[in-house]
């Protein structure tokens, strides 16, 4: 992950889920544009998925310019890769986020938040 990428941690929240889905749609659209509608099934070696960078789980993902008008348009890359590799990469990334407590850091009202903060009484 690039040092400037901000993670959409806490994807249980609707805002993060919506942004994640928008990032995935934009990346898949790019794969369809360059590799055709059946890019996922056209390789005799097996099924493929559209992989993207920056990750869909970041604010800088493929849909950033649709959410932030000042962001550069199409400032991402996307490529069909073998489905097992993409799934393994996603699992590793999710484990990294969890193990290292990578958090979004702000609520929609701008206040800092720590999803793991516990009040001990």
C-alpha positions in Angstrom: 0.0 0.0 0.0 1.3 3.4 -0.9 2.2 5.7 2.0 -0.4 8.2 1.0 -3.3 5.7 0.8 -5.9 6.1 3.5 -7.7 2.9 4.4 -11.5 2.6 4.5 -11.3 0.7 7.8 -14.5 -0.2 9.6 -16.1 -1.3 6.3 -19.1 -2.3 8.3 -20.2 1.3 8.1 -22.4 2.1 5.1 -20.2 5.0 3.9 -17.1 2.8 3.7 -19.1 0.0 2.0 -20.5 2.4 -0.5 -17.0 3.8 -1.3 -15.5 0.3 -1.5 -18.3 -0.9 -4.0 -17.8 2.3 -6.1 -14.0 1.6 -6.2 -14.6 -2.0 -7.3 -17.2 -1.0 -10.0 -14.7 1.6 -11.5 -11.9 -1.0 -11.6 -14.0 -3.7 -13.1 -15.3 -1.2 -15.7 -11.7 -0.6 -16.7 -11.0 -4.3 -17.0 -14.1 -4.7 -19.2 -13.0 -1.7 -21.4 -9.5 -3.1 -22.1 -10.0 -6.9 -21.8 -13.6 -7.3 -22.9 -16.8 -8.4 -21.1 -15.6 -11.9 -20.6 -12.2 -11.1 -19.3 -13.0 -13.2 -16.2 -13.6 -16.4 -18.2 -11.5 -15.9 -21.4 -8.3 -17.4 -20.0 -8.0 -21.2 -20.5 -5.7 -21.3 -17.4 -8.8 -20.5 -15.2 -11.0 -17.8 -13.9 -9.7 -14.3 -13.4 -10.8 -11.3 -11.3 -10.1 -7.6 -11.8 -7.3 -6.5 -9.5 -6.7 -2.8 -8.8 -4.3 -0.4 -7.2 -4.7 1.7 -5.1 -6.8 -0.9 -3.3 -10.6 -0.7 -3.3 -10.4 -0.5 0.5 -8.7 3.0 0.3 -10.1 6.4 -0.3 -7.7 6.7 -3.2 -9.3 3.7 -5.0 -10.5 3.7 -8.6 -13.6 5.8 -7.9 -11.8 8.6 -6.1 -12.4 11.2 -8.8 -16.2 10.5 -8.7 -16.3 11.1 -4.9 -13.7 13.9 -4.8 -13.9 16.2 -7.9 -10.4 17.7 -7.3 -8.8 14.2 -7.5 -7.2 13.2 -10.9 -9.5 11.1 -13.1 -8.5 7.5 -13.9 -5.5 7.7 -11.4 -5.4 3.9 -10.8 -4.5 0.7 -12.6 -6.5 -2.5 -13.1 -5.6 -5.9 -14.5 -7.3 -9.3 -14.7 -5.3 -11.8 -12.6 -6.0 -15.4 -11.5 -8.9 -15.5 -9.1 -7.1 -17.5 -6.4 -4.2 -15.0 -6.4 -6.6 -12.0 -6.1 -8.5 -13.7 -3.3 -5.2 -14.6 -1.4 -4.0 -11.0 -1.8 -7.3 -9.6 -0.4 -7.1 -12.0 2.5 -3.5 -11.0 3.3 -4.5 -7.3 3.1 -7.4 -7.7 5.4 -5.3 -9.6 7.9 -2.7 -6.8 7.7 -5.4 -4.2 8.4 -6.7 -6.1 11.4 -3.3 -7.1 12.9 -1.9 -3.6 12.6 -5.2 -1.8 13.6 -5.3 0.2 10.4 -8.3 2.4 11.0 -10.3 5.0 9.1 -9.6 7.6 11.8 -12.5 9.9 11.4 -16.2 9.9 11.7 -18.3 11.7 9.2 -18.5 14.7 11.6 -14.7 14.9 11.5 -14.1 13.7 15.0 -11.3 11.3 15.6 -12.3 7.7 16.3 -10.6 4.6 17.5 -12.8 1.5 16.9 -10.8 -0.5 19.4 -10.9 2.0 22.2 -12.5 0.5 25.3 -13.6 2.2 28.5 -12.4 0.3 31.5 -14.6 1.0 34.5 
